[in-house]
Amino acid sequence: MARNIQSLERAAAMLRLLAGGERRLGLSDIASSLGLAKGTAHGILRTLQHEGFVEQDEASGRYQLGAELLRLGTTYLDVHELRARALVWTDDLARSSGESVYLGVLHQQGVLIVHHVFRPDDSRQVLEIGAMQPLHSTALGKVLSAYDPVAHSEALDSPRKAFTDRTLCAPEQFEQVLDLTRARGYAADLEETWEGVASIAAPIHDRRRMPVGAVGIAGAVERLCREGEPRPELVAAVRDCARAVSRDLGAARF
């Protein structure tokens, strides 16, 4: 059995301690409560402070939880609210389109799949929740890159690998695709990531009009496309799903 990392256990214990009793605690209080030497406690606190998980009051020298924890917690809640609001609508989209449905959010330099509804047939399928997809070639990634400035920067700053001979890797081509995505309100991936696979995605916004994710369908290119273009009825279904989730998140204009 793998052993736990002691320094991480101590850091977690400190965060729980600061989240528990008094709002601010001094170094001696923290060290004695956790049974640590002051030097050890100070080293861990200094690291947590550097990462933004702990803040030190300049006047008293006492420590409290930092803003980075709030940001992470808000992200956690946002993703779970997004998934909860999307459950019914993504099920409906899978039934109406007959295809697999994916809900994705920006994570590091890619798209994290946070919800996946299987294609409603008897074929063998693999659950892809937790999988990562590239930003520059997938429909989900293009949507996020078109509407989220952070995703846009990540996509441009990261290597853009050519997965197939259809993948657009040049910055100028990528920017043109993002302009088209914003103009149409959706993005498509026609065998740019996987041979024989196409996808269509649209953006999801929250009550602040901020892009919080993307929803899309993926399947065989011959099912999703007609004469080399995404089938209009599938585009409409994906966009309707994205609007419905956005409305449930409080986006007034959807």
N, C-alpha and C positions, 0 to 999 in steps of 0.2 A: 504493500500500500504506500502511495506517495505521502511524504510528510508535508505538513503545512509549513508555510514560511512564517517564522516567528515575528519578523519585523512588520509584516502585513497584518498579522493578528493583533499586534500591539497598536498599530495605527487605527485599525477598525475599532478597537476597544476605546481608544481616545475619542474618536468621533462619536461613538455611542455615549460616552461619558459627557461630552460637551453638549450633546443633544438632550441629555437627561436632566440633571438637576438645575443648578444655577445657570444664569445666562452666560456668565464669564467665570473662568477659573484660572488661578495662578499656576505657575510651574510646580510649586511644592504640592499643591492640592492634587494636581494631575498625577504626579509621580507617586505620591503616597497612596492614592486611591487605586492605582494599578500595580503597586508593588515594584516600581521601577526606580533605578538610580536617576538622579536629576539629570546627569549628563546624557543618559540614554533617552529619557523623555524629551529633553530639549532638542536632541538631534532629530527625533521623529517629528516633533512639532515644527521645527524649522523646515523640514522637507514638505510637510503638509501645507505650511504657510506659503512656501515657494510655488506650490501647485494651485493655490487659491482655495484649498479645502478648509483652511483655518486662517483666522485673522487675529492680530494682536492689537489691543488697545494701546495707543501710544502713551496715554496718561498713566494708566494703572499697570500696564505690562501684562494684563490678563488676556487669556485666549478665549475665542468664541468661534463658532462655525463660520466658514467663509462663503462668499457668493457663488463660487463654483459648484458647491453642493446644491444650491438652489437652482442653478441652471440645469444641472444634470437631472434633478428631481422634476423640474418643469418639462424637460424633454421626455422623461419617462411617462409622465402623466399625459402629455400631448399625444405621444404615440399610442398609448392605450386608449385614450379617448377617440382618436382617429379610427383605430381598429374597431372599437365598440360601435361607433356611429356607422361604420361601413359594412357591418356584418350582413344586415338584411339586403342592402342594395347590391353588394357583390354577389350574394346568392341569386338575386333576381337577374343580374347581368349574365351569370353563368348559364342560367336556364334559358334566357332569351337569345343568347349568342351561340350556345352549344359549345363554348370554349372555356379553357382554364382562365381564371381571373387572378390577377396579382395586385397587391397593394404594396407600394414601395415608398421608402423615405430615404433622404440623404443620410449616409453614414460614412464618415471619413472620406474616401475618394471613390465611393461607389453608391449603388442603390441597395439598401437592405430590404429584403422581402419580409414584411411583417404579417401578411395574411395571404393565404392561397386557397382558392376554391377550385376543387377538381372539375375537370370537364365532365358534364353529366352523361357519361356513357359507361360501358362496362370495361373500358380499356384499363390496363395496368398503369398506374401513375405514382409518382414519388412526391411526397410533400416537400415543398421547397421553402418553408418558413425558416428564416435565418440565413438563407443563401444570399450571396452578393452578386450583383450584376453591374456591368460597366456603365459609366455615364454617357460615353460618347456614341455608343452604337445601339443601345436598346431604346425602345419607345419610352419606357419609364424614365430612363436616364436623360433622354433628350428633353422631355417635359420638365424635369427638375432643373436641368441646366438652362432652359429657356426662361423659367419664371423665378428661380432662386439665385440671387447673385453669388451666394457662397458656392452652390453647386456649379455655377458657371465658371468660377475661378478654379475650382477643383478639377473640372473637366479640361480646362485649358492648360493648367499647370502639370497635369499628370500625363504620363506616356499614353498615347492613343494607339493601341495595338490593332493591327488589321486581322480580324478574325476570319473574314472571307474576302473574296475579291471585290465585294460590294461595300465594304466598310470605308467610310469617309474619315480620313485621319488628318488631313491638312486643316490648319486653323481657319483659313478663309472659307473652305467648304463647310466646316462645322458651324461657323457663324451664320452662313446662309441658311442652313437647316434650322437653326434656332429662330431666325427671323421668320421663316416659313411656319414654324411651330406656333409662334405667338400670333401670327396672322390667321392661322386656321383654327387655333384652339386645341390642337391635338398633334401628336407625333406618331410616326410609323417607323417600324424596323422591318424592312423587306429583305430577309436573308443577310443582314449585315452582321449578325452575331452568330447565328447558327444556320447552316445550310438547310433549306427546306422549311424554315420556321419564320413566321411573320408575327408582328405584334402591333397593337394600336393602344395608345395611352392618352390620358387627359389629366390636367392638373386639378388638385383639390386645394381650396383656400379656406382659411378660418375666418372668424369674426373680425379680425384685424386686416383682412384682405391679404394675409401673408400666405405664400405657398407652403403647405405642410406635408404634401405627399403627392403621389400620383397613382391612378388606378388604370389598369389595362387588361387586355386579353391577349393571349398568345396561342398559336396553333399552326397547323400546316398551311403553307403559303397558298395552296390551291383552294383552301376553304376561306381564308380571310381576304383574299384578293380576287379581283376580276379585271382582266385586261391590264395587269401590271399595277393596279392601284387598289388601295384598301376599299372594301365594299362599303358604300355610303351608309347602308342600314346598320352595319357594325360600328362605324364611326359615330353615328348618331346614338347608338346604345351606350357606347363607352362615355361619350360626353354627357349624356343624360344621367348616368350613374355618378360621374364626378360632380355634376351640379347638385344632385340630390344629397350626396355626402357633405358637400360644401354648405348647403342650406342647413343641414342638421348641425353643423359646426358653428352656425351663426353668421355665415357670409350672406349679407342681406341681398346682394345683387344677383344671386344665383337662383 
